[in-house]
Amino acid sequence: MTALTTDQMARVKATVPVLAEHGTTITKHFYKRMFAQHPELKNVFNQTHQQSGNQPETLARAVYAYAANIDNLGALGPTVTRIAHKHASLNIRPEHYPIVGRHLLGAMVDVLGDAVDQETLGAWKAAYGQLAEIFIGTEAKLYEGAAWSGFRPFKVARKEVESDEITSFYLTPADGAPACGFEPGQYVSVTRFVDKLGVDQPRQYSLSDAPNGKWLRISVKREAGREDAAPGHVSNLMHDGVAAGEVVRVSAPMGDFTLDLKQTTPVVLISGGVGVTPMTSMLASLLAEPGERRVSFVHACRNGRVHAFRQWLNDQVAGHPNVTRAVFYEALEETDRAGIDHDFEGRLDLTKIADQVIVPDADYYVCGPVPFMRAQCEVLEALGVEPMRIHTEVFGSGTVQ
């Protein structure tokens, strides 16, 4: 890796206050510039997150963090790994990095003007080159270990409704080959052409079953849209436009939010809403292994109508004495069955079940909306759980930190 000089690091770090103030303006302009000259890259980037501003804000935070830690890149290790998995799932390749670099630096000049002198611009060019080398090297290893390259055709063997919002898709390789293995907690990207946007759009979905050699199962929530959020273009296409027998293009499994099946220590799985999907894969994988590793399955959702995998979870708890559950329904409906499908009314409150979930040497896996995950991580730490034992998964462009 090409090392930066002391002067280059100092110049990059000196831009931190400017990035704090103007970072999002720069990244919004960056995407505008890049898409104008390379419209084909709209097929790679989530255009809904572009319109909402989430993606530019996330990139601005990442650029800021890189500049602030330019002399201590080890602090960015976990973030680099997570982003590299996302990139590999989207089939980001080395030839994309010069394009991104050219337009990111160009956006800095366009927005900041004379505030960026040639020495500072040169320092950032070197810094970007260093970062690109890190990502390209990390992603090369992921591609080398991947089950296949790029997007592969899969047939939808069947669809299964799991709740009012979530439907599972059982995907089998279109060429008749066995389904690949993966680590419980990983995800795949599925790409669909969106007429409304005029481009292909990839979306990442957790694998929601244990590896079995027969199929890869994803469980997709229909995103109907809200006042503060656009409808989910791909999720609606999957629900309404993809029938059993059709073919979709799927990336190889990726992701570092994974369960170590070699361990024997307890596991606590905490999910909110559609965050239940990687947890079903983890629990199913644990139960397929020899031994009786202690598992606590904690889930929160609005009510029974949107409680996916409800009967499946009931069956696992009934059939395995090492598995316990704590299910919270935020607002009960008349048909919700206390003690059968749920255990508590109201929002998830880990302090109510501390005797169940605060277990020595346990690892905690948390997935759900970002505010939900932040809240659960804070409570876990307040209850004495070491941060290194808390693992989170974030899709889209949010961050738990």
C-alpha positions as CSV (number, residue, x, y, z in Angstrom):
1,M,0.0,0.0,0.0
2,T,1.3,3.4,-0.9
3,A,2.0,5.4,2.3
4,L,1.2,9.0,2.7
5,T,3.8,11.5,3.7
6,T,3.5,13.3,7.0
7,D,2.7,16.5,5.2
8,Q,-0.1,14.8,3.1
9,M,-1.7,13.4,6.3
10,A,-1.5,16.8,8.0
11,R,-3.2,18.5,5.0
12,V,-6.0,15.9,4.8
13,K,-6.6,16.1,8.5
14,A,-6.7,19.9,8.3
15,T,-9.8,19.6,6.1
16,V,-11.8,17.9,8.8
17,P,-13.6,21.1,10.0
18,V,-14.5,21.9,6.4
19,L,-15.9,18.4,5.8
20,A,-17.9,18.7,9.0
21,E,-19.5,21.8,7.7
22,H,-19.8,21.1,3.9
23,G,-19.5,17.4,3.6
24,T,-23.0,16.6,2.6
25,T,-23.0,19.5,0.1
26,I,-19.9,18.0,-1.5
27,T,-21.2,14.4,-1.6
28,K,-24.6,15.5,-3.1
29,H,-22.7,17.4,-5.8
30,F,-20.4,14.4,-6.3
31,Y,-23.3,12.0,-7.1
32,K,-24.8,14.6,-9.5
33,R,-21.5,15.0,-11.3
34,M,-20.8,11.3,-11.5
35,F,-24.2,10.3,-12.7
36,A,-24.2,13.0,-15.3
37,Q,-21.1,11.6,-16.9
38,H,-21.6,7.9,-16.0
39,P,-25.4,7.3,-16.0
40,E,-24.7,3.5,-16.2
41,L,-23.6,3.7,-12.5
42,K,-27.2,4.5,-11.5
43,N,-27.7,0.7,-11.9
44,V,-25.3,0.2,-9.0
45,F,-26.4,2.9,-6.5
46,N,-29.8,2.9,-4.7
47,Q,-31.6,5.7,-6.4
48,T,-34.2,5.9,-3.6
49,H,-31.5,6.7,-1.1
50,Q,-30.1,9.3,-3.5
51,Q,-33.5,11.0,-3.6
52,S,-33.9,10.9,0.1
53,G,-30.4,12.2,0.8
54,N,-29.5,9.3,2.9
55,Q,-26.7,8.1,0.7
56,P,-24.9,11.5,0.3
57,E,-25.1,11.9,4.1
58,T,-23.6,8.5,4.7
59,L,-20.8,9.1,2.3
60,A,-20.1,12.5,3.9
61,R,-19.8,10.7,7.3
62,A,-17.4,8.1,5.8
63,V,-15.2,10.8,4.1
64,Y,-15.1,12.7,7.4
65,A,-14.2,9.6,9.4
66,Y,-11.4,8.8,6.9
67,A,-10.0,12.2,7.1
68,A,-10.2,12.3,10.9
69,N,-8.4,8.9,11.2
70,I,-5.9,9.4,8.3
71,D,-3.1,8.8,10.8
72,N,-4.8,5.8,12.5
73,L,-6.5,3.7,9.8
74,G,-6.7,0.7,12.1
75,A,-9.6,2.4,13.8
76,L,-11.6,2.1,10.5
77,G,-10.9,-1.6,10.1
78,P,-14.4,-2.9,11.0
79,T,-16.1,-0.2,8.8
80,V,-13.9,-1.0,5.9
81,T,-14.7,-4.7,6.2
82,R,-18.4,-4.0,6.3
83,I,-18.4,-1.6,3.3
84,A,-16.2,-4.0,1.3
85,H,-18.8,-6.8,1.8
86,K,-21.5,-4.4,0.6
87,H,-19.4,-3.4,-2.4
88,A,-18.7,-7.1,-3.3
89,S,-22.4,-7.9,-3.1
90,L,-23.1,-5.0,-5.6
91,N,-20.2,-6.2,-7.9
92,I,-18.1,-3.1,-7.4
93,R,-14.9,-3.6,-9.4
94,P,-11.4,-1.9,-9.4
95,E,-12.3,0.0,-12.6
96,H,-15.0,1.9,-10.6
97,Y,-12.6,3.5,-8.2
98,P,-10.9,5.9,-10.5
99,I,-14.3,7.2,-11.7
100,V,-15.4,7.8,-8.1
101,G,-12.1,9.4,-7.1
102,R,-12.2,11.8,-10.1
103,H,-15.6,13.0,-9.3
104,L,-15.3,13.1,-5.6
105,L,-12.2,15.3,-5.8
106,G,-13.8,17.4,-8.5
107,A,-16.8,17.9,-6.3
108,M,-14.5,19.2,-3.5
109,V,-13.0,21.7,-5.9
110,D,-16.4,22.7,-7.2
111,V,-17.9,23.3,-3.8
112,L,-15.0,24.7,-1.8
113,G,-13.3,26.6,-4.6
114,D,-10.1,28.5,-3.6
115,A,-10.3,26.9,-0.1
116,V,-8.7,23.8,-1.7
117,D,-5.2,24.7,-2.9
118,Q,-3.1,22.4,-5.2
119,E,-1.1,21.0,-2.3
120,T,-4.3,20.0,-0.4
121,L,-5.8,18.6,-3.6
122,G,-2.7,16.5,-4.2
123,A,-2.8,15.2,-0.6
124,W,-6.4,14.2,-1.0
125,K,-5.6,12.5,-4.4
126,A,-3.0,10.5,-2.6
127,A,-5.3,9.7,0.3
128,Y,-8.1,8.6,-2.0
129,G,-5.6,6.4,-3.9
130,Q,-4.6,4.8,-0.5
131,L,-8.2,4.2,0.4
132,A,-9.0,2.7,-3.0
133,E,-6.1,0.3,-2.6
134,I,-7.4,-0.8,0.7
135,F,-10.9,-1.5,-0.6
136,I,-9.7,-3.1,-3.9
137,G,-7.4,-5.5,-1.9
138,T,-10.1,-6.4,0.6
139,E,-12.8,-6.9,-2.1
140,A,-10.4,-9.1,-4.1
141,K,-10.2,-11.5,-1.3
142,L,-14.0,-11.6,-1.0
143,Y,-14.4,-12.2,-4.7
144,E,-11.8,-15.0,-4.6
145,G,-13.8,-16.8,-1.9
146,A,-17.2,-16.1,-3.4
147,A,-19.5,-18.9,-4.6
148,W,-19.7,-17.1,-8.0
149,S,-18.9,-13.8,-9.7
150,G,-21.4,-11.1,-10.5
151,F,-25.1,-11.8,-10.7
152,R,-26.3,-15.3,-11.4
153,P,-29.8,-16.4,-12.6
154,F,-31.9,-18.1,-10.0
155,K,-35.4,-19.5,-10.4
156,V,-38.1,-18.6,-7.9
157,A,-39.1,-22.2,-6.9
158,R,-41.9,-20.9,-4.7
159,K,-43.2,-17.9,-2.8
160,E,-44.6,-18.2,0.8
161,V,-46.4,-15.5,2.7
162,E,-45.0,-15.1,6.2
163,S,-47.0,-12.2,7.4
164,D,-49.1,-9.3,6.1
165,E,-45.8,-7.6,5.1
166,I,-43.2,-10.3,4.5
167,T,-43.1,-12.9,1.8
168,S,-40.3,-15.6,1.4
169,F,-38.8,-16.4,-2.0
170,Y,-37.2,-19.8,-2.4
171,L,-34.4,-19.4,-5.0
172,T,-32.8,-22.3,-6.8
173,P,-29.9,-22.0,-9.4
174,A,-31.4,-21.7,-12.9
175,D,-28.8,-24.2,-14.2
176,G,-30.0,-26.9,-11.8
177,A,-26.8,-26.9,-9.7
178,P,-27.0,-27.2,-5.9
179,A,-27.5,-24.1,-3.9
180,C,-24.2,-22.8,-2.3
181,G,-23.4,-22.7,1.3
182,F,-23.1,-19.5,3.3
183,E,-22.6,-18.3,6.9
184,P,-25.8,-17.6,8.9
185,G,-26.4,-13.9,8.9
186,Q,-25.2,-13.2,5.4
187,Y,-27.2,-11.6,2.6
188,V,-27.4,-11.6,-1.2
189,S,-28.2,-8.7,-3.6
190,V,-31.2,-9.1,-6.0
191,T,-31.4,-6.8,-9.0
192,R,-34.6,-5.8,-10.8
193,F,-35.3,-3.3,-13.6
194,V,-37.5,-0.5,-12.2
195,D,-39.5,1.1,-15.0
196,K,-40.3,4.2,-12.9
197,L,-36.5,4.9,-12.6
198,G,-35.5,3.5,-16.0
199,V,-32.6,1.6,-14.4
200,D,-31.7,-1.7,-12.8
201,Q,-31.7,-1.5,-9.0
202,P,-30.0,-3.9,-6.6
203,R,-31.3,-4.5,-3.1
204,Q,-29.7,-6.6,-0.4
205,Y,-31.8,-9.2,1.5
206,S,-30.7,-11.4,4.4
207,L,-30.8,-15.1,3.8
208,S,-33.5,-16.4,6.1
209,D,-32.9,-20.1,6.3
210,A,-30.0,-22.4,7.2
211,P,-27.8,-23.6,4.3
212,N,-29.3,-26.8,2.9
213,G,-27.9,-27.2,-0.7
214,K,-31.4,-27.0,-2.1
215,W,-32.3,-23.3,-2.1
216,L,-31.4,-19.9,-0.9
217,R,-34.4,-18.3,0.9
218,I,-34.9,-14.5,1.2
219,S,-37.8,-12.9,3.0
220,V,-38.8,-9.6,1.6
221,K,-40.8,-6.9,3.4
222,R,-43.2,-4.9,1.3
223,E,-42.2,-1.2,1.8
224,A,-45.4,0.7,1.2
225,G,-43.9,4.1,1.8
226,R,-44.6,6.8,4.3
227,E,-44.7,10.5,4.4
228,D,-41.0,10.6,5.1
229,A,-40.0,7.7,2.9
230,A,-40.7,6.6,-0.7
231,P,-42.2,3.2,-1.5
232,G,-39.7,0.4,-1.9
233,H,-39.4,0.0,-5.7
234,V,-37.8,-3.4,-5.6
235,S,-39.7,-4.8,-2.7
236,N,-43.0,-4.0,-4.4
237,L,-41.7,-5.5,-7.6
238,M,-40.8,-8.7,-5.8
239,H,-44.2,-9.0,-4.1
240,D,-46.3,-8.1,-7.1
241,G,-44.2,-8.7,-10.2
242,V,-42.2,-11.8,-9.4
243,A,-44.2,-15.1,-9.5
244,A,-43.1,-18.6,-8.9
245,G,-41.2,-19.9,-11.9
246,E,-39.6,-16.6,-12.8
247,V,-35.9,-15.9,-12.9
248,V,-34.1,-13.2,-10.9
249,R,-30.4,-12.3,-10.8
250,V,-28.7,-12.8,-7.5
251,S,-25.2,-12.1,-6.2
252,A,-23.1,-14.5,-4.1
253,P,-23.7,-14.4,-0.3
254,M,-21.7,-11.7,1.5
255,G,-21.7,-9.9,4.9
256,D,-19.7,-10.0,8.1
257,F,-22.8,-10.0,10.5
258,T,-22.3,-13.8,10.9
259,L,-22.7,-16.4,13.6
260,D,-19.7,-18.5,14.6
261,L,-21.0,-22.0,14.7
262,K,-17.8,-23.3,16.1
263,Q,-18.5,-21.7,19.4
264,T,-20.4,-23.3,22.3
265,T,-21.2,-20.2,24.3
266,P,-24.8,-18.8,24.6
267,V,-26.4,-16.7,21.8
268,V,-29.0,-14.0,22.2
269,L,-30.8,-13.0,19.0
270,I,-32.6,-9.6,19.2
271,S,-34.7,-8.4,16.3
272,G,-37.2,-5.7,15.3
273,G,-39.6,-6.1,12.4
274,V,-38.0,-7.5,9.3
275,G,-34.7,-7.7,11.2
276,V,-36.0,-11.1,12.2
277,T,-34.8,-12.6,8.8
278,P,-31.1,-13.2,9.6
279,M,-32.1,-14.4,13.1
280,T,-34.2,-17.2,11.6
281,S,-31.1,-18.3,9.6
282,M,-29.0,-18.2,12.7
283,L,-31.5,-20.1,14.8
284,A,-32.1,-22.7,12.1
285,S,-28.4,-23.1,11.6
286,L,-27.8,-23.6,15.3
287,L,-30.5,-26.2,15.6
288,A,-29.0,-28.1,12.6
289,E,-25.7,-28.4,14.5
290,P,-24.9,-31.1,17.1
291,G,-25.0,-30.0,20.8
292,E,-27.5,-27.8,22.6
293,R,-26.1,-24.3,22.6
294,R,-28.3,-22.0,24.7
295,V,-30.3,-19.6,22.5
296,S,-32.6,-16.7,23.5
297,F,-34.8,-15.4,20.7
298,V,-36.0,-11.9,21.3
299,H,-38.3,-10.2,18.8
300,A,-40.4,-7.1,18.6
301,C,-43.1,-6.2,16.1
302,R,-46.3,-4.2,15.9
303,N,-48.8,-7.1,16.2
304,G,-49.5,-10.7,15.2
305,R,-50.5,-9.7,11.6
306,V,-46.9,-8.6,10.9
307,H,-45.2,-11.2,13.0
308,A,-43.3,-13.3,10.4
309,F,-42.2,-16.9,11.2
310,R,-44.5,-16.9,14.2
311,Q,-45.5,-20.6,14.0
312,W,-42.0,-21.7,13.1
313,L,-40.6,-20.0,16.2
314,N,-43.3,-21.5,18.4
315,D,-42.4,-25.0,17.0
316,Q,-38.6,-24.5,17.6
317,V,-39.2,-23.3,21.2
318,A,-41.6,-26.3,21.9
319,G,-39.2,-28.8,20.4
320,H,-35.9,-27.6,21.8
321,P,-35.4,-27.0,25.6
322,N,-32.3,-25.0,24.9
323,V,-34.3,-22.3,23.0
324,T,-36.3,-19.6,24.8
325,R,-38.2,-16.7,23.3
326,A,-39.5,-13.3,24.4
327,V,-41.8,-11.7,21.8
328,F,-43.1,-8.1,22.3
329,Y,-46.2,-6.8,20.4
330,E,-46.3,-3.1,20.4
331,A,-50.1,-2.8,20.2
332,L,-52.3,-5.8,20.6
333,E,-55.2,-6.7,18.3
334,E,-58.2,-8.9,19.2
335,T,-56.7,-12.0,17.5
336,D,-53.3,-11.8,19.2
337,R,-52.8,-14.7,21.5
338,A,-50.9,-13.9,24.7
339,G,-48.6,-16.7,25.8
340,I,-48.9,-18.5,22.5
341,D,-47.6,-16.0,19.9
342,H,-46.3,-13.2,22.1
343,D,-45.1,-12.7,25.7
344,F,-45.3,-9.0,26.3
345,E,-47.3,-6.0,25.3
346,G,-45.5,-2.7,24.4
347,R,-42.1,-1.9,22.9
348,L,-39.2,-4.2,23.5
349,D,-37.8,-3.6,27.0
350,L,-34.7,-5.7,27.7
351,T,-34.8,-4.7,31.4
352,K,-38.0,-6.8,31.7
353,I,-36.2,-9.9,30.6
354,A,-32.7,-9.2,31.9
355,D,-32.6,-12.6,33.8
356,Q,-33.2,-14.3,30.4
357,V,-30.9,-12.3,28.1
358,I,-28.0,-11.2,30.4
359,V,-26.0,-14.4,30.3
360,P,-22.2,-14.9,31.0
361,D,-20.1,-15.2,27.8
362,A,-23.1,-14.7,25.5
363,D,-22.9,-13.1,22.1
364,Y,-25.6,-10.7,21.1
365,Y,-26.9,-10.2,17.6
366,V,-29.1,-7.2,16.9
367,C,-30.9,-6.4,13.7
368,G,-33.8,-4.0,12.9
369,P,-34.4,-0.3,12.2
370,V,-31.4,1.8,13.2
371,P,-33.1,3.6,16.1
372,F,-34.2,0.2,17.4
373,M,-30.6,-1.1,17.3
374,R,-29.2,2.0,18.9
375,A,-31.7,1.6,21.8
376,Q,-31.0,-2.1,22.3
377,C,-27.2,-1.6,22.2
378,E,-27.4,1.1,24.8
379,V,-29.5,-1.0,27.1
380,L,-27.3,-4.0,26.8
381,E,-24.2,-2.0,27.7
382,A,-26.1,-0.4,30.6
383,L,-26.8,-4.0,31.8
384,G,-23.2,-4.8,31.7
385,V,-22.6,-6.4,28.3
386,E,-19.2,-5.8,26.8
387,P,-19.5,-3.8,23.5
388,M,-17.3,-6.4,21.8
389,R,-20.0,-9.0,22.4
390,I,-22.7,-7.0,20.6
391,H,-23.0,-7.4,16.8
392,T,-25.3,-5.4,14.6
393,E,-26.4,-5.4,11.0
394,V,-27.3,-2.3,9.0
395,F,-28.8,-2.2,5.5
396,G,-29.3,0.8,3.4
397,S,-27.3,3.8,4.4
398,G,-27.8,4.0,8.1
399,T,-25.3,3.6,10.9
400,V,-25.7,2.4,14.5
401,Q,-22.9,4.6,15.8
